[in-house]
Amino acid sequence: MWAFHTPQPTQPPSLFNPRRTPPKLPSSSLTLNPSISNSTPNHNQLIQSLCKQGDLKQAFKLLSQEPNPSQRTYEVLILSCADQNSLSLAQSLHSHISENGFDQDPFLVTKLISMYAVLDSLDDARKVFDKTRKRTIFVWNALFRALTLAGFGEEVLGLYRKMNRIGLPSDRFTYTYVLKACVASECMVSLLNKGKEIHAHILRHGLEGYVHIMTTLVDMYARFGCVAHASFVFEKMPVRNVVSWSAMMACYAKNGKPFEALELFREMMIETQDSAPNAVTMVSVLQACAALSALEQGKLVHAYILRRGLDSVLPVISALITMYARCGELELGQRIFDRMEKRDVVSWNSLISSYGLHGYGKKAMQIFEEMIHQGVSPSPITFVSVLGACSHAGLVEEGKKLFDSMCKEHGILPSVEHYACMVDLLGRANRLEEAAKIIDEMRIEPGAKVWGSLLGSCRIHCNVELAERASHRLFQLEPHSAGNYVLLADIYAEAEMWDDVKRVRKLLETRSLQKVAGRSWIEVRRKMYSFVSVDEPNPQIELIQSLLIKLAAEMKEKGYSPQTKVVLYDLDESEKERILLGHSEKLAVAFGLINTKKGETIRITKNLRLCEDCHSFTKFISKFTNKEILVRDVNRFHHFQNGVCSCGDYW
């Protein structure tokens, strides 16, 4: 301890003379108090300094010599253990904290839970929480956050109910964590209902003014596909920031409403002069452009990204690669990838899936092998991308080898998505029995994606027996999905089992299910146009219809034969042909022929699988009119040129 002997100032200090500097102390004014000169030095500041320098081991050595560690010292040590990813040191520190009686300090308890969460040791985090006698809201929030980030959403909601029973009030952070918990694991209906209950709590407590809570609500509804609910919350928000706008845009982009996403982006640019879009915003906008194959819109967005200096952000670059590929400009996507100074696994995944989408399975596999060669570890999504590429290209044996390598070489256990890819790969190749065997031998519950892949393959090859088996499970798993009923009806119709077609249609009616309407989009002069049916209002609809009738008649003379089997109604051939000419992709093709210049590529996006007749029709059109036509359906790209499709009639 130091004793200070300060001489009296010659002039008293004044509050009205703030700039006056205090007199300097002469060196002789500091004398050591001899009575405590042999006391142990305080190491707290030095321990904290060593932690900041990254010398954690030396800090621990000093800790063993410090009899009175401060709360701040423990906090800095906890943060350092997390930063250096050292679970063993973290557990040693935890023991030291307990031995010194700080294990019931709510502040340090909160830090310990967060530390164990970072170190992926949730069991330790739970033990800290369980042993804490006085749990403040901050302690509860720390565990909620840890469990939510790890995907234990239902456990969080159970603890939240317990917290409510003991009467501890939630704060604004509690609500964000429990809302995120609703979508942390599988998005089940019961968890959606829980999310709605929490929404009601928020309104009852008057917390709708907190922008981060309302933004989390938008995101929660978006994850469940409740676009109308998310939009309602967004519209009612008294204050919005760039995160709120981005969340709503992502909701539209990921739930099949790309038009609305682009429209909201325009609205944001007008309304928020002082809040520029960030990288997350631009990813959602690029996803919307990709969904619509809106190449010109995408190029404008790319220019904005360059002006804003966001072209060095990895997620943005990956989204750009995907956007150009999904707009049919695979070379532009490759060029962006080649110019990247730094690449992560997401960038590689984007390129692999891009080539797969265009049917270049062997090229996708080459890129995968190059990624491995460069030391980038594949992620589960990597295998979804490369297996999908094999499926579209018919590379069955290569796909099987890749699937086997997941666990053996890369330590990745196949998920439902990977099994769905394998069933699709085998099913498309008409190895349906082998696909069914894979389902039977699955170590996990197949789920709707796997059975859906089998049913889709049965539709291609008209396998009634397996289709009935797959649809039986799908009707249980997805009772409200009309698409499964429609696929089964298609299979019955191709097999000319008309009584069964009527039975399935009757099921659709009695369950009040509606078939998803086929919709096609086309971009002309930076404007997007949408087509559903001939009944949809369009100023050029009469011109479109007359052109289609004229082209169909002329092409019949050149060998075109309408595939009327895709019409599932017991009608005469002429009526079936009339219905076929009303398909949305044909309307979009005709609109493109009318409104594009000579040599300009027609780009169309379809929300469903391209039917056999539209595929045949577009091949003839590309040769008959000498036009390059790109059509992206729900599965892949079709590049029509001079009467040939890039898919080789394998889709």
C-alpha positions as CSV (number, residue, x, y, z in Angstrom):
1,M,0.0,0.0,0.0
2,W,1.3,3.4,-0.9
3,A,1.1,6.5,1.3
4,F,0.7,9.8,-0.6
5,H,2.1,13.1,0.9
6,T,0.7,15.8,-1.2
7,P,1.9,19.4,-0.7
8,Q,-0.9,22.1,-0.4
9,P,-1.5,24.0,-3.7
10,T,-0.5,27.6,-3.7
11,Q,-3.9,28.5,-5.2
12,P,-7.1,26.7,-4.3
13,P,-8.7,24.8,-7.2
14,S,-11.7,26.4,-8.8
15,L,-14.7,24.8,-10.5
16,F,-14.7,27.9,-12.8
17,N,-11.1,27.2,-13.9
18,P,-11.5,23.7,-15.5
19,R,-8.4,24.0,-17.7
20,R,-6.1,24.5,-14.8
21,T,-3.8,21.5,-14.5
22,P,-3.1,20.1,-11.0
23,P,0.4,20.5,-9.7
24,K,2.9,17.7,-10.3
25,L,3.9,15.6,-7.3
26,P,7.6,15.6,-6.5
27,S,9.2,12.2,-6.6
28,S,10.0,12.5,-2.9
29,S,6.3,12.7,-2.1
30,L,5.9,8.9,-2.7
31,T,7.0,6.8,0.3
32,L,6.4,3.1,0.9
33,N,4.5,2.2,4.0
34,P,6.9,-0.1,5.8
35,S,4.2,-1.8,7.7
36,I,2.9,-3.7,4.7
37,S,5.8,-3.7,2.3
38,N,5.9,-7.6,2.4
39,S,2.3,-8.0,1.3
40,T,1.5,-10.2,-1.7
41,P,1.3,-8.1,-5.0
42,N,-2.1,-7.9,-6.8
43,H,-1.9,-9.8,-10.1
44,N,-5.4,-9.0,-11.4
45,Q,-4.3,-6.3,-13.8
46,L,-1.4,-8.4,-15.1
47,I,-3.7,-11.5,-15.6
48,Q,-6.1,-9.4,-17.6
49,S,-3.3,-7.9,-19.7
50,L,-1.9,-11.4,-20.5
51,C,-5.4,-12.5,-21.6
52,K,-5.7,-9.6,-23.9
53,Q,-2.3,-10.5,-25.4
54,G,-3.4,-14.1,-25.9
55,D,-1.0,-15.6,-23.4
56,L,-3.6,-17.7,-21.6
57,K,-1.3,-20.2,-20.1
58,Q,0.8,-17.6,-18.4
59,A,-2.3,-15.9,-17.2
60,F,-3.4,-19.2,-15.5
61,K,0.0,-19.5,-13.8
62,L,-0.4,-16.1,-12.3
63,L,-4.0,-16.9,-11.3
64,S,-2.7,-19.7,-9.1
65,Q,-0.7,-17.1,-7.2
66,E,-3.5,-14.5,-6.9
67,P,-5.4,-15.0,-3.6
68,N,-8.2,-12.5,-4.4
69,P,-9.1,-12.8,-8.2
70,S,-11.6,-10.1,-9.1
71,Q,-14.9,-10.5,-11.0
72,R,-13.4,-8.7,-13.9
73,T,-10.4,-11.0,-14.0
74,Y,-12.6,-14.1,-14.1
75,E,-14.7,-12.5,-16.8
76,V,-11.6,-11.8,-19.0
77,L,-10.3,-15.3,-18.4
78,I,-13.7,-16.8,-19.4
79,L,-13.8,-14.8,-22.6
80,S,-10.2,-15.9,-23.4
81,C,-11.0,-19.6,-22.9
82,A,-13.8,-19.2,-25.4
83,D,-11.7,-17.2,-27.9
84,Q,-8.9,-19.8,-27.8
85,N,-11.4,-22.7,-28.0
86,S,-9.9,-24.5,-24.9
87,L,-12.4,-26.7,-23.1
88,S,-9.9,-28.1,-20.7
89,L,-8.7,-24.7,-19.5
90,A,-12.4,-23.6,-19.4
91,Q,-13.2,-26.4,-17.0
92,S,-10.1,-25.7,-14.9
93,L,-11.2,-22.1,-14.6
94,H,-14.7,-23.1,-13.7
95,S,-13.3,-25.2,-10.8
96,H,-11.2,-22.3,-9.7
97,I,-14.3,-20.0,-9.7
98,S,-16.3,-22.5,-7.7
99,E,-13.5,-22.9,-5.1
100,N,-13.3,-19.2,-4.6
101,G,-17.1,-18.9,-4.1
102,F,-17.9,-17.0,-7.3
103,D,-20.0,-19.8,-8.8
104,Q,-23.2,-18.2,-7.5
105,D,-22.4,-14.8,-9.0
106,P,-25.2,-14.3,-11.6
107,F,-22.9,-12.2,-13.8
108,L,-20.2,-14.8,-14.0
109,V,-22.8,-17.6,-14.3
110,T,-24.1,-15.9,-17.4
111,K,-20.5,-15.7,-18.8
112,L,-19.8,-19.4,-18.0
113,I,-23.0,-20.6,-19.8
114,S,-22.1,-18.5,-22.9
115,M,-18.5,-19.8,-22.8
116,Y,-19.6,-23.4,-22.7
117,A,-22.0,-22.7,-25.6
118,V,-19.1,-21.4,-27.7
119,L,-17.1,-24.5,-26.8
120,D,-20.0,-26.8,-27.8
121,S,-20.2,-28.2,-24.3
122,L,-23.9,-27.8,-23.6
123,D,-23.9,-30.4,-20.8
124,D,-21.5,-28.2,-18.9
125,A,-23.7,-25.2,-19.6
126,R,-26.7,-27.0,-18.3
127,K,-24.8,-28.0,-15.1
128,V,-23.9,-24.4,-14.5
129,F,-27.5,-23.4,-14.8
130,D,-28.8,-26.3,-12.7
131,K,-26.3,-25.5,-9.8
132,T,-27.2,-21.8,-9.8
133,R,-29.5,-21.0,-6.9
134,K,-30.4,-17.4,-7.8
135,R,-31.3,-17.3,-11.5
136,T,-31.7,-13.8,-12.8
137,I,-33.4,-13.2,-16.2
138,F,-29.9,-12.8,-17.6
139,V,-29.0,-16.4,-16.5
140,W,-32.2,-17.8,-18.1
141,N,-31.5,-15.8,-21.3
142,A,-27.9,-17.1,-21.5
143,L,-29.1,-20.7,-21.5
144,F,-32.0,-19.9,-23.9
145,R,-29.5,-18.5,-26.3
146,A,-27.0,-21.4,-26.0
147,L,-29.7,-24.1,-26.5
148,T,-31.4,-22.2,-29.4
149,L,-28.1,-21.8,-31.3
150,A,-27.5,-25.5,-30.9
151,G,-30.9,-26.4,-32.2
152,F,-32.6,-27.5,-28.9
153,G,-35.7,-25.4,-29.5
154,E,-38.2,-27.6,-27.8
155,E,-36.0,-27.7,-24.6
156,V,-35.9,-23.9,-24.6
157,L,-39.7,-23.7,-24.8
158,G,-40.0,-26.2,-22.0
159,L,-37.7,-24.1,-19.8
160,Y,-39.6,-21.0,-20.8
161,R,-42.8,-22.5,-19.5
162,K,-41.0,-23.3,-16.3
163,M,-39.8,-19.8,-16.0
164,N,-43.3,-18.4,-16.5
165,R,-44.6,-20.7,-13.8
166,I,-42.2,-19.3,-11.2
167,G,-43.3,-15.8,-12.1
168,L,-40.0,-14.4,-13.5
169,P,-40.9,-11.7,-16.0
170,S,-39.4,-11.9,-19.5
171,D,-37.3,-9.1,-20.9
172,R,-37.1,-8.1,-24.6
173,F,-34.2,-10.4,-25.2
174,T,-36.1,-13.4,-23.8
175,Y,-38.7,-13.0,-26.5
176,T,-36.1,-13.0,-29.3
177,Y,-34.5,-16.2,-28.0
178,V,-37.8,-18.1,-27.5
179,L,-39.1,-17.0,-30.9
180,K,-35.9,-18.3,-32.5
181,A,-36.4,-21.5,-30.5
182,C,-39.6,-22.1,-32.3
183,V,-37.7,-22.6,-35.6
184,A,-34.4,-23.9,-34.1
185,S,-35.3,-27.5,-34.8
186,E,-37.9,-28.9,-37.2
187,C,-40.7,-26.4,-38.1
188,M,-43.6,-28.3,-36.7
189,V,-47.2,-27.0,-36.4
190,S,-47.1,-27.3,-32.6
191,L,-44.1,-25.0,-32.6
192,L,-45.9,-22.5,-34.9
193,N,-48.7,-22.4,-32.4
194,K,-46.2,-21.7,-29.6
195,G,-44.8,-18.9,-31.7
196,K,-48.3,-17.4,-32.0
197,E,-48.7,-17.6,-28.2
198,I,-45.4,-15.7,-27.7
199,H,-46.6,-13.2,-30.3
200,A,-49.7,-12.6,-28.1
201,H,-47.5,-12.2,-25.0
202,I,-45.5,-9.5,-26.8
203,L,-48.6,-7.6,-27.8
204,R,-50.1,-7.9,-24.2
205,H,-46.9,-6.5,-22.7
206,G,-46.7,-3.6,-25.2
207,L,-43.4,-4.6,-26.7
208,E,-44.3,-4.2,-30.4
209,G,-42.2,-1.0,-30.5
210,Y,-39.0,-3.0,-30.2
211,V,-37.7,-3.4,-33.7
212,H,-35.5,-6.4,-33.0
213,I,-38.4,-8.4,-31.4
214,M,-40.8,-7.7,-34.3
215,T,-38.0,-8.5,-36.8
216,T,-37.5,-11.9,-35.1
217,L,-41.3,-12.4,-35.4
218,V,-41.2,-11.7,-39.1
219,D,-38.4,-14.2,-39.5
220,M,-40.2,-16.8,-37.3
221,Y,-43.3,-16.7,-39.5
222,A,-41.2,-16.7,-42.6
223,R,-39.5,-20.0,-41.6
224,F,-42.9,-21.6,-41.2
225,G,-43.9,-20.3,-44.6
226,C,-46.6,-18.1,-43.1
227,V,-46.0,-15.2,-45.5
228,A,-49.3,-13.4,-44.8
229,H,-48.5,-13.4,-41.1
230,A,-45.0,-12.1,-41.6
231,S,-46.2,-9.4,-43.9
232,F,-48.9,-8.3,-41.4
233,V,-46.3,-8.0,-38.6
234,F,-44.0,-6.1,-41.0
235,E,-46.7,-3.7,-42.1
236,K,-47.7,-2.9,-38.5
237,M,-44.1,-2.2,-37.3
238,P,-43.9,1.4,-36.1
239,V,-40.1,1.5,-36.7
240,R,-38.1,-0.5,-39.3
241,N,-34.4,-0.8,-39.8
242,V,-32.4,-2.5,-42.6
243,V,-32.6,-5.8,-40.8
244,S,-36.4,-5.7,-40.8
245,W,-36.5,-4.9,-44.5
246,S,-34.0,-7.7,-45.2
247,A,-36.0,-10.2,-43.1
248,M,-39.2,-9.5,-45.0
249,M,-37.4,-9.7,-48.4
250,A,-35.9,-13.0,-47.4
251,C,-39.4,-14.2,-46.4
252,Y,-40.7,-13.4,-49.9
253,A,-37.6,-14.8,-51.7
254,K,-37.6,-18.1,-49.9
255,N,-41.3,-18.7,-50.0
256,G,-41.9,-18.5,-53.7
257,K,-42.8,-14.8,-54.0
258,P,-39.8,-13.3,-55.8
259,F,-42.0,-10.6,-57.4
260,E,-42.9,-9.3,-54.0
261,A,-39.2,-9.4,-52.9
262,L,-38.1,-7.2,-55.7
263,E,-41.0,-4.8,-55.2
264,L,-40.2,-4.5,-51.5
265,F,-36.6,-3.8,-52.4
266,R,-37.7,-0.9,-54.6
267,E,-39.9,0.4,-51.8
268,M,-37.0,0.2,-49.4
269,M,-34.8,2.2,-51.7
270,I,-37.4,4.9,-51.9
271,E,-38.4,5.0,-48.2
272,T,-35.0,4.5,-46.4
273,Q,-32.7,7.3,-47.7
274,D,-30.6,7.1,-44.6
275,S,-30.3,3.3,-44.3
276,A,-28.5,1.6,-47.2
277,P,-29.1,-2.1,-47.9
278,N,-26.5,-4.4,-46.5
279,A,-25.0,-7.7,-47.7
280,V,-27.9,-9.7,-46.2
281,T,-30.4,-7.5,-48.2
282,M,-28.5,-8.0,-51.4
283,V,-28.4,-11.8,-51.0
284,S,-32.2,-11.9,-50.8
285,V,-32.6,-9.6,-53.8
286,L,-30.2,-11.7,-55.9
287,Q,-32.2,-14.9,-54.8
288,A,-35.4,-13.2,-56.1
289,C,-33.7,-12.3,-59.4
290,A,-32.5,-15.9,-59.7
291,A,-35.9,-17.3,-59.0
292,L,-37.4,-15.3,-61.8
293,S,-34.4,-15.7,-64.2
294,A,-34.5,-11.9,-64.3
295,L,-31.1,-11.4,-65.9
296,E,-31.4,-7.7,-66.6
297,Q,-32.7,-7.0,-63.1
298,G,-29.8,-9.1,-61.7
299,K,-27.2,-7.1,-63.7
300,L,-28.6,-3.9,-62.3
301,V,-28.3,-5.3,-58.8
302,H,-24.8,-6.5,-59.5
303,A,-23.9,-2.9,-60.5
304,Y,-25.3,-1.6,-57.3
305,I,-23.3,-4.2,-55.3
306,L,-20.1,-3.0,-57.0
307,R,-20.9,0.7,-56.3
308,R,-21.6,-0.1,-52.6
309,G,-18.4,-2.2,-52.3
310,L,-20.2,-5.4,-51.3
311,D,-18.5,-7.5,-54.0
312,S,-15.9,-8.7,-51.5
313,V,-18.5,-10.3,-49.1
314,L,-18.5,-14.1,-49.7
315,P,-22.2,-14.7,-49.3
316,V,-22.9,-11.9,-51.8
317,I,-20.4,-13.4,-54.4
318,S,-21.9,-16.9,-53.9
319,A,-25.4,-15.5,-54.5
320,L,-24.1,-13.7,-57.7
321,I,-22.7,-17.0,-59.0
322,T,-26.1,-18.7,-58.4
323,M,-28.0,-15.8,-59.9
324,Y,-26.2,-15.8,-63.2
325,A,-26.3,-19.6,-63.4
326,R,-30.1,-19.6,-62.7
327,C,-30.5,-16.9,-65.4
328,G,-28.8,-19.1,-67.9
329,E,-25.5,-17.3,-67.9
330,L,-23.3,-20.1,-66.5
331,E,-20.1,-18.5,-68.0
332,L,-20.6,-15.3,-66.1
333,G,-21.0,-17.2,-62.9
334,Q,-17.8,-19.1,-63.6
335,R,-16.0,-15.9,-64.3
336,I,-17.0,-14.4,-61.0
337,F,-15.9,-17.6,-59.2
338,D,-12.5,-17.5,-61.0
339,R,-11.9,-13.9,-59.9
340,M,-12.5,-14.6,-56.2
341,E,-9.4,-14.1,-54.1
342,K,-10.8,-16.2,-51.3
343,R,-13.3,-19.0,-51.6
344,D,-15.3,-20.8,-48.9
345,V,-17.3,-24.0,-49.1
346,V,-20.5,-22.0,-50.0
347,S,-18.8,-20.5,-53.0
348,W,-17.8,-24.0,-54.2
349,N,-21.3,-25.3,-53.6
350,S,-22.8,-22.5,-55.7
351,L,-20.6,-23.4,-58.6
352,I,-21.2,-27.2,-58.3
353,S,-25.0,-26.7,-58.1
354,S,-24.9,-24.3,-61.1
355,Y,-23.3,-26.9,-63.3
356,G,-25.7,-29.5,-62.0
357,L,-28.7,-27.4,-62.8
358,H,-27.6,-27.1,-66.4
359,G,-27.1,-30.9,-66.7
360,Y,-23.3,-30.8,-66.7
361,G,-22.8,-33.6,-64.1
362,K,-19.2,-34.6,-65.0
363,K,-18.1,-30.9,-64.8
364,A,-19.8,-30.6,-61.4
365,M,-17.9,-33.7,-60.2
366,Q,-14.6,-32.2,-61.5
367,I,-15.2,-29.1,-59.5
368,F,-16.0,-31.2,-56.4
369,E,-12.7,-33.1,-56.8
370,E,-10.8,-29.8,-57.3
371,M,-12.4,-28.4,-54.1
372,I,-11.2,-31.5,-52.2
373,H,-7.7,-31.2,-53.8
374,Q,-7.5,-27.5,-52.6
375,G,-8.1,-28.6,-49.0
376,V,-11.7,-27.3,-48.7
377,S,-13.8,-29.8,-46.6
378,P,-17.2,-30.5,-48.2
379,S,-20.4,-29.7,-46.2
380,P,-23.6,-31.7,-46.2
381,I,-25.0,-29.2,-48.8
382,T,-22.0,-30.0,-51.1
383,F,-23.1,-33.5,-51.4
384,V,-26.7,-32.5,-52.0
385,S,-25.4,-30.3,-54.9
386,V,-23.1,-32.9,-56.4
387,L,-25.6,-35.8,-56.0
388,G,-28.2,-33.6,-57.7
389,A,-25.8,-33.0,-60.5
390,C,-25.3,-36.7,-61.0
391,S,-29.0,-37.3,-61.0
392,H,-29.7,-34.7,-63.8
393,A,-26.9,-36.2,-65.9
394,G,-27.7,-39.8,-65.3
395,L,-24.4,-40.6,-63.6
396,V,-25.7,-43.4,-61.4
397,E,-22.5,-45.3,-60.5
398,E,-20.6,-42.0,-59.9
399,G,-23.4,-40.9,-57.6
400,K,-23.4,-44.1,-55.7
401,K,-19.6,-43.8,-55.1
402,L,-20.1,-40.3,-53.8
403,F,-22.8,-41.3,-51.5
404,D,-20.7,-44.1,-50.0
405,S,-17.7,-41.7,-49.6
406,M,-19.8,-39.3,-47.4
407,C,-19.3,-41.3,-44.2
408,K,-16.2,-43.3,-45.1
409,E,-14.0,-40.4,-46.3
410,H,-15.6,-37.2,-45.0
411,G,-17.3,-38.2,-41.8
412,I,-20.7,-36.9,-42.9
413,L,-23.8,-39.0,-42.0
414,P,-26.4,-38.9,-44.8
415,S,-29.5,-36.9,-44.0
416,V,-33.0,-37.1,-45.5
417,E,-31.9,-34.7,-48.3
418,H,-29.1,-37.1,-49.3
419,Y,-31.3,-40.1,-49.4
420,A,-33.8,-38.2,-51.4
421,C,-31.1,-37.4,-54.0
422,M,-30.1,-41.1,-54.2
423,V,-33.7,-42.2,-54.7
424,D,-34.1,-39.5,-57.4
425,L,-30.8,-40.6,-59.0
426,L,-31.8,-44.3,-59.2
427,G,-35.5,-43.5,-60.0
428,R,-34.7,-41.3,-63.0
429,A,-32.5,-44.1,-64.4
430,N,-35.5,-46.5,-64.0
431,R,-33.8,-48.4,-61.2
432,L,-36.9,-48.1,-59.1
433,E,-36.6,-51.3,-57.2
434,E,-33.1,-50.3,-56.2
435,A,-34.4,-46.9,-55.1
436,A,-37.2,-48.6,-53.0
437,K,-34.5,-50.9,-51.4
438,I,-32.5,-47.8,-50.3
439,I,-35.7,-46.5,-48.6
440,D,-36.3,-49.8,-46.8
441,E,-32.7,-49.9,-45.5
442,M,-32.6,-46.2,-44.3
443,R,-31.2,-45.7,-40.8
444,I,-33.6,-42.7,-40.3
445,E,-37.2,-42.1,-41.1
446,P,-37.6,-41.4,-44.8
447,G,-39.9,-38.4,-44.6
448,A,-41.8,-36.6,-47.3
449,K,-38.8,-35.6,-49.4
450,V,-37.7,-39.2,-49.9
451,W,-41.1,-40.6,-50.7
452,G,-41.7,-37.6,-53.0
453,S,-38.6,-38.4,-55.0
454,L,-39.8,-42.0,-55.5
455,L,-43.3,-40.8,-56.6
456,G,-41.8,-38.4,-59.0
457,S,-39.7,-41.2,-60.5
458,C,-42.7,-43.4,-60.8
459,R,-44.4,-40.6,-62.8
460,I,-41.6,-40.6,-65.3
461,H,-41.6,-44.4,-65.7
462,C,-45.3,-45.1,-65.0
463,N,-44.7,-47.6,-62.2
464,V,-48.2,-47.9,-60.6
465,E,-47.3,-50.3,-57.8
466,L,-44.5,-48.3,-56.3
467,A,-46.4,-45.1,-56.9
468,E,-49.3,-46.3,-54.8
469,R,-46.9,-47.3,-52.0
470,A,-45.2,-43.9,-52.1
471,S,-48.4,-41.9,-52.3
472,H,-49.9,-43.9,-49.4
473,R,-47.1,-42.6,-47.1
474,L,-47.2,-39.1,-48.6
475,F,-50.9,-38.8,-47.9
476,Q,-50.1,-39.5,-44.3
477,L,-47.1,-37.2,-44.1
478,E,-48.5,-34.3,-46.2
479,P,-52.3,-34.6,-46.1
480,H,-52.7,-31.1,-47.4
481,S,-50.3,-31.3,-50.4
482,A,-52.4,-31.4,-53.6
483,G,-49.3,-32.1,-55.7
484,N,-49.0,-35.7,-54.5
485,Y,-52.6,-36.5,-55.5
486,V,-52.0,-34.9,-58.9
487,L,-48.9,-36.9,-59.5
488,L,-50.7,-40.2,-58.6
489,A,-53.6,-39.2,-60.9
490,D,-51.1,-38.5,-63.7
491,I,-49.6,-42.0,-63.3
492,Y,-53.1,-43.6,-63.3
493,A,-54.0,-41.6,-66.4
494,E,-50.9,-42.7,-68.3
495,A,-51.7,-46.3,-67.4
496,E,-55.3,-45.6,-68.6
497,M,-56.7,-46.5,-65.2
498,W,-59.5,-44.0,-65.5
499,D,-61.6,-45.2,-62.6
500,D,-58.6,-44.6,-60.3
501,V,-58.1,-41.2,-61.8
502,K,-61.7,-40.3,-60.9
503,R,-61.1,-41.7,-57.4
504,V,-58.0,-39.5,-56.8
505,R,-59.8,-36.4,-58.2
506,K,-62.7,-37.1,-55.8
507,L,-60.2,-37.2,-52.9
508,L,-58.9,-33.8,-53.9
509,E,-62.4,-32.4,-53.9
510,T,-63.6,-33.9,-50.6
511,R,-60.4,-32.7,-48.9
512,S,-60.8,-29.2,-50.5
513,L,-57.3,-29.3,-52.0
514,Q,-56.4,-27.3,-55.0
515,K,-53.7,-28.1,-57.6
516,V,-50.9,-25.6,-57.8
517,A,-51.4,-23.8,-61.0
518,G,-48.6,-23.9,-63.6
519,R,-47.0,-20.4,-63.8
520,S,-44.3,-19.2,-66.1
521,W,-42.3,-15.9,-66.0
522,I,-40.4,-14.1,-68.8
523,E,-38.3,-11.0,-68.6
524,V,-38.6,-8.6,-71.5
525,R,-36.8,-5.2,-71.5
526,R,-36.2,-5.4,-67.7
527,K,-39.8,-6.0,-67.0
528,M,-41.2,-9.3,-65.7
529,Y,-44.3,-10.8,-67.1
530,S,-46.2,-13.7,-65.6
531,F,-48.5,-16.3,-67.3
532,V,-50.8,-18.8,-65.8
533,S,-53.5,-19.6,-68.3
534,V,-55.4,-18.2,-71.3
535,D,-58.0,-16.8,-69.0
536,E,-55.4,-14.5,-67.4
537,P,-55.8,-10.9,-68.6
538,N,-53.0,-9.8,-71.0
539,P,-53.2,-7.0,-73.6
540,Q,-51.6,-9.3,-76.1
541,I,-53.5,-12.5,-75.3
542,E,-55.4,-12.6,-78.6
543,L,-52.2,-12.1,-80.6
544,I,-50.5,-14.8,-78.4
545,Q,-53.3,-17.3,-79.0
546,S,-53.4,-16.7,-82.8
547,L,-49.6,-17.1,-83.0
548,L,-49.7,-20.4,-81.1
549,I,-52.5,-21.8,-83.2
550,K,-50.6,-20.8,-86.4
551,L,-47.3,-22.3,-85.2
552,A,-48.9,-25.5,-84.0
553,A,-50.6,-26.0,-87.4
554,E,-47.4,-25.3,-89.4
555,M,-45.2,-27.5,-87.1
556,K,-47.6,-30.4,-87.4
557,E,-46.7,-30.4,-91.1
558,K,-43.0,-30.7,-90.0
559,G,-43.6,-33.6,-87.7
560,Y,-44.8,-32.1,-84.4
561,S,-47.4,-34.4,-82.7
562,P,-49.2,-33.0,-79.6
563,Q,-48.7,-35.2,-76.5
564,T,-52.3,-35.3,-75.5
565,K,-51.7,-38.0,-72.9
566,V,-50.7,-35.3,-70.4
567,V,-54.3,-34.0,-70.4
568,L,-56.1,-36.0,-67.7
569,Y,-59.6,-35.5,-68.9
570,D,-61.7,-37.9,-71.0
571,L,-62.1,-35.4,-73.9
572,D,-61.8,-35.6,-77.7
573,E,-58.3,-35.0,-79.2
574,S,-59.1,-31.5,-80.6
575,E,-60.2,-30.3,-77.1
576,K,-57.1,-31.8,-75.5
577,E,-54.9,-30.0,-78.1
578,R,-56.7,-26.7,-77.2
579,I,-56.0,-27.2,-73.5
580,L,-52.3,-28.0,-74.3
581,L,-51.9,-24.6,-76.2
582,G,-53.0,-22.9,-73.0
583,H,-50.1,-24.1,-70.9
584,S,-48.2,-21.2,-69.3
585,E,-44.8,-21.9,-70.8
586,K,-46.3,-21.9,-74.3
587,L,-47.9,-18.6,-73.6
588,A,-44.6,-17.2,-72.4
589,V,-42.7,-18.5,-75.4
590,A,-45.2,-16.9,-77.8
591,F,-45.0,-13.6,-75.8
592,G,-41.2,-13.8,-76.1
593,L,-41.4,-14.4,-79.9
594,I,-43.6,-11.3,-80.3
595,N,-41.6,-9.0,-78.0
596,T,-37.9,-9.9,-78.5
597,K,-35.5,-8.8,-81.2
598,K,-33.9,-11.1,-83.7
599,G,-31.0,-13.0,-82.1
600,E,-32.2,-12.2,-78.6
601,T,-32.5,-15.2,-76.3
602,I,-35.9,-16.0,-74.7
603,R,-35.6,-16.8,-71.0
604,I,-38.5,-18.5,-69.2
605,T,-38.9,-19.8,-65.6
606,K,-41.6,-22.5,-64.8
607,N,-42.7,-23.3,-61.2
608,L,-43.4,-27.0,-62.1
609,R,-41.8,-29.7,-64.1
610,L,-41.9,-29.1,-67.9
611,C,-44.5,-31.4,-69.4
612,E,-43.7,-33.7,-72.3
613,D,-45.7,-31.7,-74.8
614,C,-44.3,-28.3,-73.9
615,H,-40.8,-29.9,-74.1
616,S,-41.5,-31.3,-77.6
617,F,-43.3,-28.0,-78.7
618,T,-40.4,-25.8,-77.6
619,K,-37.8,-28.0,-79.4
620,F,-39.8,-27.5,-82.6
621,I,-40.2,-23.8,-82.0
622,S,-36.4,-23.3,-81.5
623,K,-35.8,-24.8,-84.9
624,F,-38.9,-23.4,-86.7
625,T,-38.2,-19.8,-85.6
626,N,-34.4,-20.1,-85.3
627,K,-34.5,-18.9,-81.7
628,E,-32.5,-19.8,-78.7
629,I,-34.9,-20.5,-75.8
630,L,-33.9,-21.1,-72.2
631,V,-36.5,-22.7,-69.9
632,R,-35.7,-23.4,-66.2
633,D,-38.3,-25.7,-64.6
634,V,-38.5,-26.9,-61.0
635,N,-35.7,-29.5,-61.7
636,R,-33.2,-28.1,-64.2
637,F,-32.3,-26.0,-67.2
638,H,-33.5,-26.8,-70.7
639,H,-31.4,-25.1,-73.4
640,F,-33.4,-25.3,-76.7
641,Q,-31.5,-24.6,-79.9
642,N,-32.0,-25.8,-83.4
643,G,-34.6,-28.4,-82.4
644,V,-32.4,-30.0,-79.7
645,C,-32.6,-29.7,-75.9
646,S,-29.5,-29.8,-73.7
647,C,-31.2,-32.3,-71.3
648,G,-31.1,-34.9,-74.1
649,D,-34.8,-35.7,-73.2
650,Y,-33.6,-36.8,-69.7
651,W,-35.4,-34.8,-67.1
